[in-house]
């Protein structure tokens, strides 16, 4: 019976993509759906039994395929909320594609864990600042906050909060790579707080291990510390030893875990506490260390850095910034150099993106996909 359900869901998914309705090819992420369909066809045609995790993927694919059909627009652009939805769908489809490829390679090991559904986007310190617009004032104010002389030796944690797509990660990348910041902080490490596909550990362990590796500690040594030196307690002690006496900068990007273990990053270890009682105890406090936390969850950020240290990011107010982001994403200057409706197009872009850089970028990508090849 179980295999019949998977077969039915697969047939429904294929029929949706292969139907006679030519407008199907216009739905968001159409090419991703087709790539996933090809992987599924290979899996279903193999002699091995279809893994039970495939059913959940097919339920999701059919639901999100219907959602994308509803999002299809014949005229104009999607709203910012719809664009962000499409972006989340893109990430989820990429994850499904990776998992299906792994299932093809290792058909007996394709079971998804409950943690897999929580894996989200992965960020790095890398940024192309030539394609970033509208953040100058925010960069200046954050740079002053980090480099203020009156608290040169005092630990400081700052939270950057705002809705999805508003540019929290981009702002941190710009700050992280500023020459003045590089000259004032050593070491500087970037820690994506999202769960990585390779993470088997509890999030607390994964994050501290990740930080130690970025600080130059070999993975073998990290594992030795964990297994031979009292687990999380040993890892936090090792982290403290790596940072003590140094004016460090740590970016904790995309914080989502609401566990109180992450609260009050300015806390110090006291005689009534143990190393593993709080994340803060792995962060030395006497040499001007700085931590930047980004999160969509303002309450979480407040819990970590304190309300007085919150920097709220607002949508871009300069219409030219969104237009430039849009143009860069289209990647076709000839199309946009002098269209007859240029001013109308610019107005529509600015109205629809709502000052969200990610929305402007996605509008440009959508137009690029519609251009004749």
Residue pairs with C-beta under 8 A, 6 or more apart in sequence:
2 52
2 55
3 49
3 50
5 55
6 44
6 50
6 54
6 55
6 58
7 44
9 55
9 58
9 59
9 62
10 40
10 44
10 58
12 62
13 37
13 40
13 58
13 61
13 62
13 65
14 37
14 41
16 24
16 62
16 65
16 66
17 24
17 33
17 34
17 37
17 65
23 72
24 30
24 69
26 72
27 33
27 65
27 68
27 69
27 71
27 72
28 68
28 71
28 72
28 78
28 86
28 89
28 366
29 68
29 86
29 89
29 90
29 93
30 68
32 90
32 93
32 94
32 97
33 61
33 65
33 68
33 93
35 97
36 61
36 93
36 96
36 97
36 100
39 97
39 100
39 101
39 104
40 54
40 58
40 100
42 104
43 50
43 54
43 100
43 103
43 104
43 107
44 50
46 104
46 107
48 107
48 108
51 103
51 107
51 110
51 111
52 111
53 99
53 103
53 110
53 111
53 112
54 103
54 110
56 112
57 96
57 99
57 100
60 92
60 96
61 96
64 89
64 92
64 93
67 85
67 89
68 86
68 89
71 78
71 82
71 85
71 86
76 348
76 352
77 83
77 348
77 349
77 352
77 363
77 366
78 86
78 352
78 363
78 366
79 352
79 354
80 165
80 352
80 353
80 354
80 356
80 359
83 165
83 353
83 356
83 358
83 359
83 362
83 363
84 164
84 165
84 356
84 358
84 359
86 362
87 165
87 358
87 362
91 120
91 121
95 116
95 119
95 197
98 197
99 110
99 112
99 116
102 109
102 110
103 109
103 110
115 195
115 199
116 197
118 195
119 194
119 195
119 196
119 197
120 194
120 195
120 254
120 256
121 194
121 254
122 192
122 194
122 196
123 169
123 190
123 192
123 194
123 253
123 254
124 190
124 192
125 173
125 176
125 177
125 190
125 251
126 173
127 170
127 173
127 174
127 177
129 174
129 177
131 325
131 328
132 170
132 174
133 316
133 318
133 320
133 321
133 322
133 324
133 325
133 357
134 167
134 316
134 317
134 318
134 321
134 322
134 357
135 167
135 170
135 171
135 174
138 171
138 311
138 313
139 171
139 174
139 175
139 178
141 311
142 158
142 160
142 171
142 175
142 292
142 311
143 175
143 178
143 180
143 181
145 156
145 158
145 311
146 156
146 158
146 175
146 181
146 184
146 185
146 249
146 290
146 292
147 180
147 181
147 184
151 288
152 288
153 286
153 287
153 288
154 288
155 266
155 283
155 284
155 285
155 286
155 288
155 289
155 290
155 291
156 266
156 288
156 289
156 290
156 291
156 309
157 265
157 266
157 290
157 291
157 292
157 293
157 304
157 305
157 306
157 309
158 290
158 291
158 292
158 293
158 305
158 309
158 310
158 311
159 292
159 293
159 294
159 295
159 298
159 301
159 302
159 304
159 305
159 309
159 310
159 311
160 168
160 171
160 172
160 292
160 293
160 294
160 295
160 301
160 311
160 313
161 168
161 294
161 295
161 296
161 297
161 298
161 301
161 310
161 311
161 312
161 313
162 168
162 296
162 312
162 313
162 314
163 296
163 356
164 296
164 358
165 356
165 357
165 358
165 359
166 313
166 314
166 315
166 355
166 356
166 357
166 358
167 313
167 316
167 356
167 357
167 358
168 253
168 254
168 294
168 295
168 296
168 313
169 253
169 254
169 294
170 357
171 313
172 251
172 253
172 292
172 294
175 181
175 292
176 188
176 190
176 249
176 251
181 188
181 249
182 188
184 247
185 247
185 248
185 249
185 290
186 246
186 247
186 248
187 215
187 243
187 246
187 248
187 249
188 248
188 249
188 250
188 251
189 211
189 214
189 215
189 248
189 249
189 250
189 251
190 214
190 251
190 253
191 207
191 210
191 211
191 214
191 250
191 251
191 252
191 253
192 253
192 254
193 207
193 252
193 253
193 254
193 255
193 256
193 257
194 254
194 256
195 203
195 206
196 206
196 210
199 206
201 209
203 257
203 259
204 232
204 259
204 261
204 279
205 226
205 231
205 232
205 235
207 279
208 232
208 235
208 236
208 239
208 279
208 282
209 222
209 226
209 235
211 239
211 250
211 282
212 222
212 225
212 235
212 238
212 239
212 242
213 219
213 222
215 239
215 242
215 243
216 242
217 238
217 242
222 235
222 238
225 234
225 235
225 238
226 232
226 234
226 235
228 234
229 235
229 237
229 238
231 276
232 275
232 276
233 274
233 275
233 276
234 275
235 282
236 275
236 276
236 279
236 281
236 282
237 275
237 282
239 282
239 283
240 275
240 281
240 282
240 283
240 284
243 282
243 283
243 284
243 289
244 284
244 287
245 284
245 286
245 287
246 284
246 287
246 289
247 287
247 288
247 289
248 287
248 289
248 290
249 289
249 290
249 291
249 292
250 283
250 289
250 290
250 291
250 292
251 291
251 292
251 294
252 291
252 292
252 293
252 294
252 304
253 294
254 294
254 295
255 262
255 293
255 294
255 295
255 297
255 300
255 301
255 304
256 295
256 296
256 297
256 300
257 300
258 297
258 300
258 303
260 303
261 277
261 278
261 279
262 278
262 279
262 300
262 303
262 304
263 278
263 280
263 303
263 304
264 278
264 280
264 303
264 304
264 306
265 279
265 280
265 283
265 291
265 293
265 304
265 305
266 280
266 285
266 305
266 306
267 278
267 280
267 281
268 280
268 281
268 285
269 275
269 281
273 281
275 281
275 282
283 289
283 291
291 305
293 301
293 304
293 305
294 301
295 301
298 310
298 312
301 310
302 310
314 355
315 354
315 355
315 356
316 322
316 355
316 356
316 357
317 355
319 346
319 350
321 357
322 349
322 350
322 353
322 355
322 357
322 360
323 346
323 349
323 350
323 360
325 357
325 360
325 361
325 364
326 349
326 353
326 360
326 361
326 363
326 364
326 367
327 333
327 336
327 364
328 361
328 364
329 360
329 361
329 362
329 363
329 364
329 365
329 367
329 368
330 336
330 364
330 365
330 367
330 368
330 371
331 364
331 368
332 368
332 371
335 367
335 371
336 342
336 345
339 345
349 360
349 363
352 359
352 363
353 359
353 360
353 363
